[in-house]
Amino acid sequence: MTDHPLHLLLDFDACAQRDNGQAPAFLHRRDRKFALTCEQQDVTPDPERWLAHMNRLSGPGAGISSAEQTLRFWRRINSGFMLAGTMFGLLTMLGLLFYDGGQRINITIFLAFVAFQLLLALLTTVQSLVGWQPWRGLLRRFRKRPEPAIAIRLQPTLMARAAQLGGLCFTVAGLVTLLAMVVLQDLAFGWSTTLETDASSYHRMVSAVAAPWAWLWPAAAPDLALVEATRFFRATAANSGINPVRWGQWWPFIAMVWTTWALLPRLVLFLLANMLIRRKARQVLASHPALRALMYRMETPTLDTGNEHNDASDLPDTETRLSLQPLPDSDIVLCWAGAGEPELPDTLTTGKSLIARAGGRMTLEEDRQSLKQIASHLAQGPRLPVLLITRSWEPPTGELDDFLASARDLWPKGSRVTLVPLAPRMEQEPDPHQTQQWLRFSERAGPEFITVSLMPASGIVPDTEGGIIE
């Protein structure tokens, strides 16, 4: 079953997170224009069309989106549950049907195990409905990057679907193993219990279990004569004097018990988990704060007053918890989107063994080659930070975010990046509000991977609070 609503939710949330760094007036004009275009085309401006419009504006990305990374992570979990379920289903059925010729395969044990499987399947569904997540700490260890907050709300249902899928593979593998053993071996079934139970009481219980299919396959619903003839006691001899064929007449009942009370519930609950995921994704998207803001921008006309006042420097609160760091020693320099052209200052070129370029007019293939070249260089020497040279007056873009996400996946573990924003005149420091936007970008991307430093200038050094001391 497709994960379209979930994919739509994750894509929308990722796009909304990127929009947090844009000016409200720009977002209003952009989204209002999209709404007017939809009105001209006589279509409804819903989130799916809006995302398609944003993708056309952005063009092809250089890396894998955060939504696709989250879905791939859960696909790996589903595959792991499927593999484990298949293996355990095969081994469990071989254990239940173990027969050495001197004993009977106890029907009572088989019924108890099927009841346990049914109870386990129901508990898995109940757990997802109440939102219990006992495995949250374990999942964090398997993720390379933090999971989006919006996906954590769907985590109980996603994990329940993975568990139901593993259980479904378990029961399918068990049924196939059972049918193969019936064909390849001469199995002898019987029933036994230490409780004082007569054959008629046991027959009533068996008839109740077989009620769903008794009308369709009468041979799979044992009669009282078969129940009376196939009871055995451990202390008695194996040769009871009854027709040996009678011991094997239980297999249709065993196959239908496994199919009806183990396999079918798992299948129904797996489909129910898929339905719950789609429903929950739609509900979370409908209540997403960014969706309400988007609808307001699309419905509210924009007003251009013609005011010539430039409010680019009238920023709201730009304080961050991070501060500038001293420029580290490194022998790798990466110039982003034409930064440092026509040439870099001597401070950033002296003693450098690798100077690469990416972004801007570079093609995606050239970006990937630069990533691979730096990865190879990092693997050969000490793990020094990669100096990423940018233009301070150009804000961080989604393209840079995707590029650094690809770098984190491709470069050796423990690699770090130091952003070095350059001013229009390289001998000067960038303006404080320009430096702050790069510090905020580092805070969002993860300060353990990205830090910000400035190129030393004569008479000017960065202080510990991210400002400039002259």
Phi, psi and omega per residue, in radians:
M1 nan 2.438 -3.034
T2 -1.249 2.645 3.084
D3 -1.794 0.592 -3.042
H4 -1.018 -0.872 3.131
P5 -1.051 -0.667 3.109
L6 -1.153 -0.760 3.116
H7 -1.100 -0.702 3.127
L8 -1.106 -0.753 3.135
L9 -1.086 -0.823 -3.105
L10 -1.153 -0.707 3.103
D11 -1.115 -0.742 -3.136
F12 -1.129 -0.743 -3.137
D13 -1.121 -0.706 3.122
A14 -1.121 -0.712 3.120
C15 -1.171 -0.669 3.110
A16 -1.135 -0.646 3.098
Q17 -1.128 -0.678 3.110
R18 -1.183 -0.580 -3.133
D19 -1.225 -0.252 -3.127
N20 -1.096 -0.424 3.139
G21 -1.568 0.050 -3.113
Q22 -1.720 2.740 3.127
A23 -1.238 2.441 3.140
P24 -1.021 -0.649 -3.136
A25 -1.127 -0.690 3.110
F26 -1.123 -0.773 -3.140
L27 -1.097 -0.685 -3.130
H28 -1.117 -0.817 3.141
R29 -1.118 -0.726 -3.112
R30 -1.113 -0.853 -3.052
D31 -1.317 -0.551 3.076
R32 -1.169 -0.674 3.089
K33 -1.112 -0.684 3.091
F34 -1.094 -0.744 -3.140
A35 -1.105 -0.710 3.112
L36 -1.136 -0.644 3.087
T37 -1.118 -0.730 3.100
C38 -1.123 -0.640 3.116
E39 -1.135 -0.691 3.089
Q40 -1.136 -0.595 -3.138
Q41 -1.516 -0.017 3.119
D42 1.044 0.803 3.071
V43 -2.241 2.792 -3.133
T44 -1.522 2.243 -3.141
P45 -1.384 1.424 -3.135
D46 -1.635 2.997 -3.110
P47 -1.026 -0.610 -3.124
E48 -1.142 -0.776 3.102
R49 -1.169 -0.633 3.138
W50 -1.126 -0.710 3.109
L51 -1.157 -0.703 3.086
A52 -1.078 -0.687 3.090
H53 -1.121 -0.736 3.127
M54 -1.139 -0.648 3.115
N55 -1.158 -0.647 3.094
R56 -1.168 -0.643 3.119
L57 -1.212 -0.651 -3.076
S58 -1.379 -0.490 -3.072
G59 1.384 3.125 -3.133
P60 -1.128 2.359 -3.136
G61 -1.484 2.836 -3.109
A62 -1.504 -0.348 -3.068
G63 -2.361 -3.007 -3.136
I64 -1.508 2.331 -3.125
S65 -1.189 2.774 3.117
S66 -1.110 -0.565 3.089
A67 -1.108 -0.774 3.135
E68 -1.166 -0.612 3.096
Q69 -1.122 -0.722 3.111
T70 -1.126 -0.751 3.136
L71 -1.157 -0.673 3.098
R72 -1.110 -0.673 3.113
F73 -1.050 -0.769 -3.133
W74 -1.297 -0.488 3.042
R75 -1.155 -0.640 3.085
R76 -1.151 -0.677 3.087
I77 -1.113 -0.776 3.112
N78 -1.043 -0.745 3.136
S79 -1.110 -0.693 3.107
G80 -1.102 -0.741 3.103
F81 -1.141 -0.670 3.125
M82 -1.106 -0.797 -3.140
L83 -1.118 -0.815 3.140
A84 -1.122 -0.718 3.132
G85 -1.102 -0.710 3.123
T86 -1.111 -0.788 -3.131
M87 -1.136 -0.807 -3.133
F88 -1.190 -0.590 3.084
G89 -1.100 -0.725 3.103
L90 -1.116 -0.857 -3.091
L91 -1.178 -0.668 -3.133
T92 -1.139 -0.773 3.135
M93 -1.149 -0.647 3.069
L94 -1.083 -0.646 3.103
G95 -1.217 -0.725 3.130
L96 -1.150 -0.558 -3.094
L97 -1.721 0.244 3.138
F98 -1.073 2.238 -3.069
Y99 -2.588 2.118 -3.117
D100 -1.872 0.145 3.104
G101 1.607 -0.249 -3.106
G102 -1.894 0.085 -3.128
Q103 -2.549 3.033 3.118
R104 -1.903 2.631 3.039
I105 -1.421 2.026 -2.987
N106 -1.343 2.081 3.112
I107 -1.118 -0.584 -3.114
T108 -1.081 -0.751 3.104
I109 -1.104 -0.719 -3.136
F110 -1.084 -0.771 3.128
L111 -1.121 -0.683 3.127
A112 -1.124 -0.681 3.141
F113 -1.189 -0.690 3.103
V114 -1.131 -0.690 3.091
A115 -1.101 -0.664 3.092
F116 -1.129 -0.704 3.100
Q117 -1.106 -0.723 3.115
L118 -1.118 -0.747 3.111
L119 -1.108 -0.718 3.134
L120 -1.112 -0.706 3.124
A121 -1.117 -0.731 3.140
L122 -1.178 -0.695 3.116
L123 -1.116 -0.613 3.107
T124 -1.102 -0.722 3.118
T125 -1.199 -0.729 3.115
V126 -1.085 -0.705 3.126
Q127 -1.028 -0.713 -3.134
S128 -1.207 -0.565 -3.119
L129 -1.263 -0.606 -3.141
V130 -1.520 -0.170 3.074
G131 1.407 0.403 3.126
W132 -1.348 2.311 -3.084
Q133 -2.273 1.317 -3.130
P134 -1.245 -0.242 -3.066
W135 -1.799 0.198 -3.054
R136 -1.020 -0.761 3.121
G137 -1.098 -0.649 3.132
L138 -1.169 -0.685 -3.137
L139 -1.134 -0.618 -3.141
R140 -1.085 -0.575 -3.133
R141 -1.203 -0.483 -3.091
F142 -1.553 -0.182 -3.132
R143 -1.652 2.309 3.090
K144 -1.327 -0.556 -3.117
R145 -2.180 2.645 3.123
P146 -1.034 2.457 3.135
E147 -1.334 2.455 3.100
P148 -0.970 2.516 -3.105
A149 -1.044 -0.577 -3.120
I150 -1.192 -0.532 -3.139
A151 -1.344 -0.435 3.132
I152 -1.128 -0.553 3.114
R153 -1.149 -0.447 3.130
L154 -1.688 0.012 -3.026
Q155 -1.054 -0.752 3.130
P156 -1.028 -0.744 -3.129
T157 -1.236 -0.661 3.102
L158 -1.117 -0.703 3.121
M159 -1.218 -0.627 3.090
A160 -1.105 -0.695 3.104
R161 -1.110 -0.714 3.118
A162 -1.089 -0.733 3.137
A163 -1.154 -0.733 3.120
Q164 -1.149 -0.625 3.095
L165 -1.145 -0.732 3.069
G166 -1.095 -0.714 3.094
G167 -1.138 -0.623 3.099
L168 -1.116 -0.769 3.080
C169 -1.112 -0.614 3.087
F170 -1.040 -0.844 -3.086
T171 -1.251 -0.636 3.107
V172 -1.118 -0.809 3.108
A173 -1.082 -0.661 3.106
G174 -1.132 -0.729 3.139
L175 -1.148 -0.752 3.115
V176 -1.091 -0.723 3.114
T177 -1.120 -0.709 3.115
L178 -1.056 -0.845 -3.135
L179 -1.117 -0.660 3.107
A180 -1.141 -0.705 3.134
M181 -1.180 -0.624 3.101
V182 -1.096 -0.669 -3.134
V183 -1.303 -0.709 -2.989
L184 -1.532 -0.404 -3.084
Q185 -2.224 2.821 3.059
D186 -1.727 1.598 -3.062
L187 -1.492 2.537 3.120
A188 -2.094 2.030 -3.134
F189 -1.829 2.684 3.054
G190 -2.882 3.133 3.115
W191 -2.312 2.556 -3.103
S192 -2.739 2.560 3.078
T193 -2.762 2.596 3.112
T194 -1.383 -0.184 3.093
L195 -1.279 2.697 3.126
E196 -1.400 1.454 -3.091
T197 -2.129 2.215 3.102
D198 -1.540 2.984 -3.065
A199 -1.130 -0.609 -3.113
S200 -1.172 -0.710 3.109
S201 -1.140 -0.751 3.121
Y202 -1.116 -0.627 3.130
H203 -1.159 -0.663 3.107
R204 -1.114 -0.688 3.114
M205 -1.144 -0.773 -3.141
V206 -1.120 -0.686 3.133
S207 -1.134 -0.662 3.100
A208 -1.138 -0.671 3.117
V209 -1.164 -0.672 -3.082
A210 -1.511 0.029 -3.077
A211 -0.996 -0.671 -3.096
P212 -1.089 -0.470 -3.085
W213 -2.112 0.037 -3.078
A214 -1.047 -0.629 -3.138
W215 -1.267 -0.430 -3.096
L216 -1.565 -0.659 -3.093
W217 -2.414 1.493 -3.087
P218 -1.032 -0.538 -3.123
A219 -1.154 -0.355 3.134
A220 -1.562 0.117 3.068
A221 -2.055 1.696 -3.044
P222 -1.029 2.449 3.094
D223 -1.565 3.048 -3.088
L224 -1.117 -0.614 -3.132
A225 -1.103 -0.723 3.118
L226 -1.154 -0.690 3.128
V227 -1.120 -0.765 3.133
E228 -1.131 -0.653 -3.041
A229 -1.355 -0.403 -2.985
T230 -1.896 0.259 3.016
R231 -1.357 2.428 3.140
F232 -2.349 2.755 3.082
F233 -2.146 2.463 -3.048
R234 -1.108 -0.551 -3.067
A235 -1.382 -0.234 -3.114
T236 -1.500 2.872 3.129
A237 -1.236 2.689 -3.108
A238 -1.162 -0.605 -3.092
N239 -1.504 1.775 -3.062
S240 -1.658 -0.080 3.085
G241 1.532 -0.033 3.102
I242 -1.538 2.900 3.134
N243 -1.083 2.158 -3.101
P244 -1.048 -0.422 -3.134
V245 -1.092 -0.527 -3.101
R246 -1.089 -0.569 -3.108
W247 -1.152 -0.457 -3.114
G248 -1.605 -0.060 -3.072
Q249 -1.371 0.017 3.110
W250 -1.467 -0.257 -2.965
W251 -1.086 -0.634 3.081
P252 -1.065 -0.682 3.111
F253 -1.101 -0.761 3.141
I254 -1.075 -0.773 -3.125
A255 -1.112 -0.716 -3.132
M256 -1.280 -0.599 3.058
V257 -1.062 -0.811 -3.134
W258 -1.123 -0.725 -3.102
T259 -1.208 -0.776 -3.008
T260 -1.388 -0.716 -2.998
W261 -1.821 -0.076 3.093
A262 -2.135 -0.897 -3.053
L263 -1.311 -0.894 -3.080
L264 -1.085 -0.750 3.069
P265 -1.037 -0.678 3.101
R266 -1.104 -0.727 3.130
L267 -1.120 -0.782 -3.137
V268 -1.118 -0.754 -3.112
L269 -1.246 -0.522 3.047
F270 -1.157 -0.771 3.091
L271 -1.142 -0.630 3.084
L272 -1.124 -0.691 3.108
A273 -1.106 -0.693 3.069
N274 -1.070 -0.755 -3.141
M275 -1.131 -0.690 3.136
L276 -1.159 -0.637 3.114
I277 -1.117 -0.806 -3.141
R278 -1.109 -0.741 -3.137
R279 -1.154 -0.776 -3.128
K280 -1.141 -0.669 3.120
A281 -1.095 -0.719 3.099
R282 -1.124 -0.712 -3.134
Q283 -1.149 -0.756 -3.140
V284 -1.140 -0.696 3.110
L285 -1.141 -0.718 -3.120
A286 -1.122 -0.539 -3.131
S287 -1.724 0.157 -3.116
H288 -1.165 2.252 -3.141
P289 -1.031 -0.613 -3.132
A290 -1.167 -0.524 3.114
L291 -1.206 -0.705 3.098
R292 -1.112 -0.706 3.106
A293 -1.149 -0.660 3.125
L294 -1.118 -0.788 3.130
M295 -1.094 -0.663 3.104
Y296 -1.119 -0.761 -3.140
R297 -1.137 -0.641 -3.123
M298 -1.276 -0.491 -3.089
E299 -1.587 -0.332 -3.055
T300 -1.721 2.179 3.114
P301 -1.125 2.599 3.054
T302 -1.567 2.656 -3.104
L303 -2.234 2.068 3.100
D304 -1.765 1.912 -3.086
T305 -1.444 -0.215 -3.098
G306 1.318 0.206 3.114
N307 -1.112 2.233 -3.112
E308 -1.511 -0.014 3.130
H309 -1.156 2.256 3.119
N310 -1.631 1.912 -3.091
D311 -1.725 0.466 -3.132
A312 -1.088 -0.530 -3.138
S313 -1.604 -0.074 -3.141
D314 -1.523 1.224 -3.059
L315 -1.555 2.650 2.992
P316 -1.256 -2.763 -3.120
D317 -1.055 2.054 -3.098
T318 -1.974 0.217 -3.123
E319 -1.263 2.536 3.078
T320 -2.284 2.869 3.111
R321 -1.445 -0.141 -3.099
L322 -1.697 2.825 3.098
S323 -2.352 2.868 3.103
L324 -1.169 2.538 3.119
Q325 -1.952 2.664 3.065
P326 -1.041 2.546 -3.139
L327 -1.153 2.047 -3.083
P328 -1.371 2.845 3.023
D329 -1.335 2.370 3.123
S330 -2.781 2.665 3.113
D331 -1.924 0.214 -3.129
I332 -2.164 2.217 3.089
V333 -2.179 2.296 3.116
L334 -2.158 2.034 -3.126
C335 -1.626 2.171 -3.064
W336 -1.795 2.216 2.993
A337 0.944 0.781 3.050
G338 1.439 0.144 3.125
A339 -1.136 2.460 3.122
G340 1.511 0.025 3.108
E341 -1.413 2.521 0.115
P342 -1.373 -0.347 3.107
E343 -2.669 2.685 3.122
L344 -1.444 2.700 3.047
P345 -1.174 2.771 -3.085
D346 -1.058 -0.530 -3.127
T347 -1.041 -0.546 -3.089
L348 -1.724 -0.003 3.140
T349 -2.026 -0.413 -3.094
T350 -1.192 2.231 3.088
G351 1.327 0.202 -3.123
K352 -1.629 2.273 -3.131
S353 -1.617 -0.258 -3.127
L354 -2.537 2.169 3.039
I355 -2.197 1.972 -3.077
A356 -2.064 2.907 3.141
R357 -2.341 2.626 3.136
A358 -2.753 2.889 3.093
G359 1.276 3.113 3.114
G360 1.167 -2.119 -3.112
R361 -1.447 -0.080 3.127
M362 -1.248 2.553 3.111
T363 -1.406 2.905 3.117
L364 -1.088 -0.657 3.125
E365 -1.145 -0.688 3.092
E366 -1.155 -0.629 3.060
D367 -1.090 -0.756 3.138
R368 -1.146 -0.648 3.099
Q369 -1.118 -0.685 3.104
S370 -1.123 -0.732 3.110
L371 -1.068 -0.772 -3.140
K372 -1.164 -0.680 3.138
Q373 -1.106 -0.742 3.125
I374 -1.209 -0.682 3.110
A375 -1.050 -0.740 3.110
S376 -1.119 -0.690 -3.141
H377 -1.185 -0.701 3.133
L378 -1.166 -0.596 -3.117
A379 -1.226 -0.367 -3.060
Q380 -1.604 -0.434 -3.040
G381 -2.188 -2.997 3.093
P382 -1.135 2.659 -3.058
R383 -1.382 1.340 3.052
L384 -1.533 2.641 3.135
P385 -1.118 2.616 3.045
V386 -1.567 2.134 3.124
L387 -1.406 1.961 -3.114
L388 -1.782 1.900 -3.058
I389 -1.534 2.214 3.132
T390 -2.279 2.967 3.030
R391 -1.621 2.138 -3.020
S392 -1.117 -0.568 -3.063
W393 -1.410 -0.175 3.077
E394 -1.695 2.113 -3.089
P395 -1.174 2.735 3.067
P396 -1.046 2.404 -3.092
T397 -1.935 2.894 3.051
G398 -1.105 -0.529 3.110
E399 -1.108 -0.722 3.101
L400 -1.158 -0.689 3.114
D401 -1.074 -0.778 3.108
D402 -1.141 -0.667 3.130
F403 -1.096 -0.759 -3.140
L404 -1.226 -0.561 3.056
A405 -1.114 -0.713 3.083
S406 -1.151 -0.652 3.124
A407 -1.117 -0.718 3.139
R408 -1.097 -0.638 3.131
D409 -1.305 -0.566 -3.007
L410 -1.592 -0.659 -3.078
W411 -1.284 2.791 3.128
P412 -1.032 2.679 -3.142
K413 -1.093 2.389 -3.117
G414 1.639 -0.037 3.115
S415 -1.198 2.599 -3.111
R416 -2.325 2.763 -3.128
V417 -2.198 2.369 3.040
T418 -2.008 1.985 3.106
L419 -1.358 2.300 3.130
V420 -2.179 1.563 3.114
P421 -1.297 2.255 3.138
L422 -1.751 2.489 3.072
A423 -1.388 2.886 3.092
P424 -0.970 -0.658 3.004
R425 -1.835 1.977 -2.931
M426 -1.125 -0.374 -3.130
E427 -1.390 -0.068 -3.137
Q428 -1.932 2.846 3.060
E429 -1.472 2.607 3.052
P430 -1.139 2.792 3.047
D431 -1.106 2.604 -3.099
P432 -1.005 -0.708 -3.118
H433 -1.192 -0.445 3.059
Q434 -1.286 -0.675 3.097
T435 -1.129 -0.649 -3.105
Q436 -1.084 -0.635 -3.113
Q437 -1.156 -0.551 3.095
W438 -1.326 -0.575 3.047
L439 -1.157 -0.695 3.089
R440 -1.135 -0.663 3.086
F441 -1.091 -0.728 3.100
S442 -1.104 -0.677 3.138
E443 -1.142 -0.695 3.118
R444 -1.218 -0.713 -3.065
A445 -1.330 -0.417 -3.126
G446 2.076 1.812 -3.095
P447 -1.137 -0.278 3.078
E448 -1.260 -0.278 3.134
F449 -1.930 -0.594 -3.053
I450 -2.196 2.243 2.987
T451 -2.166 2.949 -3.103
V452 -2.166 2.300 3.081
S453 -2.364 2.775 3.077
L454 -1.996 2.590 3.091
M455 -1.201 2.248 -3.117
P456 -1.024 2.390 3.064
A457 -2.177 2.639 -3.075
S458 -1.105 2.217 3.093
G459 1.366 0.047 -3.089
I460 -2.365 2.201 3.099
V461 -2.340 2.646 3.104
P462 -1.345 2.479 3.046
D463 -1.584 3.132 -3.056
T464 -1.313 -0.197 -3.119
E465 -1.746 0.136 3.096
G466 1.588 0.025 3.123
G467 -1.681 -2.857 -3.075
I468 -2.185 2.296 3.091
I469 -1.971 2.188 3.129
E470 -1.796 nan nan
